[in-house]
Amino acid sequence: MSANTALQAEAHAGVAPHVNIAAYKFVTFDNTEEMRPQYQEICARLDLKGTILLTPEGINMFLSGPRVNIDEFLAWVRSDARFADLEVKESFSAEQSHKRMLVKIKKEIITMRMPLIKPEDGRAPFVEAHTLKRWLDNGVDDNGKPVVMVDTRNDFEVDVGTFDNTVDYRIKKFTEFPDVIAAHKDDFAGKTVVTFCTGGIRCEKAAIHMQNIGYDNVYQLEGGILKYFEEVGGAHYTGDCFVFDYRTALNPKLEPTETVQCFNCRAVVTPRQQLAPEYVYEKSCPHCYGKE
């Protein structure tokens, strides 16, 4: 039974009436301009809130709405043969997790600025949540190699929570990752590397890049942290997972936490930091108080 079963039961019982979905797929999407108004129309009609990115390399979406509306939207999306097998991660909340609806056209699903990396042409090997938990329980993979976790997220996301003993290079943006990981290649000799991120997008590109520059044994965590939480809970993970919506962070039960983002500087503010006198709702926090 997954860690999300109780939340699913609550959702069906009406306690958590809104379904929050995260989904992406790398696939050639050459008519984004044509499709954008269609996505805008159906999201408006179904009163969905969130963000959809349409890019030449595929689609990425974070949406929130009632179960029946989300299901109708997904059925419509999957009627496009390119997205027929679109996989979705779910969580539940009493309110919609976004306050407005945006459909944007971008150059990349996640900006890396490495056009030769095309996940559509072939993914790096992946490891599923239950297998990763077993590896972390044992400290080695199925071949006896030490397992090292590499976080591909930005530093402020990592600070909210991450896997135990993870490698964190304190990057400010994903475009920094390729050079950083190349410079530390020798650190991982003889080890199995598992890259991870929130939902799988960044680590999918990261793992391909690492293969391209000569990493011998690298995997991506299938579905990212959110799928890991859904499948096995918080084993070997400390803290919560930052998400880019009003909830700010989810715990391993996929429940919203009391962590918030500062209205002024957008820094992550923990419950303890919210007790500081420098934290004034919608005005300041300990990170920006007294700074212009």
N, C-alpha and C positions, 0 to 999 in steps of 0.2 A: 504494500500500500504506500502511495507516495505521500510526501509531507504536505501536499496541497489538498488532500482528500477532504479534510474538515472544512476548508474554505469553500470548496466546491459544493459541499452539502449546504453550507450557509447561503451560498449564492442561490441555489435552487429553492431554498426556503424563504428567500426574499430578504434575508438579513443584509446581504451585500448585493444590491440590485444591479451594480454596474460591472461589466466585464472589461478588463483592460488587456489589450493584446499587443504583442510585439512580434513582428514578422519581417523577414527579408528574403530576397532571392537574387543571386547573381545570374543574370541572363540578358541577352541582347534585347534592348528595349529602344527601338529606333523611331517610335512615334510618340514621344513624351508630350510634345506640344499638342498633338491631336487628342491624347487621352486625358490631359490635365482637366479640361472643363467637365469631362464625364465623371472623373473622380470627385471633383468639387460638387457636382450636382447630386450624386448619390449620398455623399456624406452630409450635405445640407438636408436632404430629404429625410434621412434616417436620424438626424440630430446627433451625429457622431462628433466627438471632439478629439483633437490630437494633431499629429503631423505625419504627412506622407511625402517621401522624397521619391521623385521619378528621375531616373538617370539613365544614360546610355548603357550602363553596366548592370542595371537592374532596379529593384524597388526596395524601399525600407519604410516601415510604418510603425507608429505607436498610436493606438486609437482606444477610445473608451466610449461605452454606451450600453444600453440594455441588451440582454442576451439575444433576444429575437432580432434586434437591429444589427448587432454584430454578425450574427449568423447569415442574415440576408446579404450584408455587405461582402462577407467572405465567399458566399456562393457566387455573387456577381464577379468578384475578382478572379475566382478559379474557373469561371466560364471562358476566360482568356487562356488559350492552350499554354501560353508561356508560364502561367502561374497556377496551372492545374494542380500541382503538387506542393503548393505553398504551405509550409509548416508554421504553426503559430504557438507562441507561449502565452499562457493566460495567468492573470491574477484578478483579484476581486476587491471592490471597495464600495463604501456607502455612497460616495460622490464620484462624479466623473473625474478622472485623474488629470484631465487637461481642461483649460478654460476657453479655448478657441480652436478653430479648425483651419489648418494651413496645408495646402498642397503645393509643394515647391518643385521646381526643376533644377537639378544640380548636375555637375559634371561627374561626380562620384558618389556612391552610397556613403562611404566614409573617406575623407580626403587623405590620400597617401602620396599622391603625385608620382606614382610609379606605374605608367600606363602599360608596361609589359606584364604586370601581374593581373591575370584574368582568371578568377576562380571558376568562371563558367567553363573554361577549357580543361579544368581538372583541379580537384581539391587536394590539399595536403591531407595526410592521414589524420583521422580524428579518433578521440577516445570518448566513450559515453560515460555518463555520471557514475553508474554503479561500478564500472571497471576502474575509473579513476579513484573512487573511494577505496577499493580493494588495494590498489597500488599504494595509496597514501597510508592505509592501515599497515601495510607491510614495509613501506619505505623503499620498495623496489618494484619494477614492472614485472611482467610475466617471464622475462628473460633474465631477471636478476640484476638489471641495471638500476642505479640510483635514479629517483625521479625528482626533477626540479621544476617548480612552477614559475612561470614568467608572466607577470601582469603587464598587459599591453595598454592599460587605461592611463588617463592623465592623473597627475599626482593627487589632486583634490578628491578624485573618485576613490583612489586607493586608501586615502586617509579615513574614509567612512567604514571600510572593511575590506579584507582580502584573505586569501588562503594563508595558512600558517607557513612561516619560513619561505615566503615567496620572494622572488627577485623583482625588485621595483627600482627602475632607473629614474624615477622622479621626472618623467617627461611632462612638458606643459601642453603638448599637442602631438597627435599621432604622427605627423610628418617627421618628428624627431626620431621615431623608433628605428627606422632602417639603419641609420648611421650608428646609433647606440648599440644595437644588437650585433652589428658587424664588428664593432670594436671589441666586443667581449666574447667572441666566438670561442677562444681557447679555454674560457672558464667552464665550458660545458662538455669538454672532451670525455668520452666514455659514459655520458649520462643521457637519460631520456628526458627531453624537454617537453613540457606541456604548456602551451600558451593559452591564455584565457582573457575574457573581457565580459561585459555585461550580458550580451545576448548572442555573441558569436561572430559578429561582423568583423571587428578589428583583428581578432585572433585568426580568422580565416585568411585574411591578407597577410598577416604577420608570419604565419607558418609557411606559406608559399614563399615569401621572401627569404626566410631562413633556409629553406631547402635550396633555393636558387644560389645562395652564397656559400653553400657547402656544409650546412648542418646535417649530420648523418641520421639523427633519430629524434625527430620533432613531430609533435602532435598538436592539434587544436582541440579544446574542450567543446564537444558538440553541444550547441545551444547555450553556451556560456554559463555564467553564474546563475542566472535565473532558472535555467533548465536543471542545473545541479541542485538548487534549492528545491525545485519541484519534485525531483526524483529521489534525493537522499537526504534533504534537509541541510543542516549546517555543519556536518562532520568535517573537521580539519579546516574550518573557516572561522575567523574571528571578526565580529562586527556585523555590519549590515551591507547592503548593496545600493550604491547610489543609482538613482534613476532620474531621467530628465523630464520630470513632471512635478506637479504640485506636492506629491507625496515625499519627494526628495530622496528617501531611502526606504528599502524594504528589508525586513528581517528574514531569516531562513524559512519562516512559515509563509513568506510572501505577504506579510501584513505591513501596512505603513507604520513608521516609527515616529518618534518625537523630534528627530533631526529635521532641521529646516535650512533654507538658504536665506542669507541676508538680502533684504529688499534693495539695499543700497549698493553693496559690492558683489553680491552673488556668491560670497564665500559660504562654505558649509559650516553651520553652527550647531554644535552638539547640545543635548539637553543641559549638560553641566555649564557650557558656555552661555546658555540663555539665562542663567542665574546671575551672570556678571552685570554690574551696573552699566557697562558699556553697551549692553544689548538693549536697544530700544526698538520695539516692533515697528517695522517699515521705515526705520530711520538709520540705525547703525548697529554694529556688532563689535566684539573685541578685535576683529581683524581690521576694521576700517575706522573705528572711533578716533576722532581728532585728526584724521587725515583728509586732505582736500582732494 
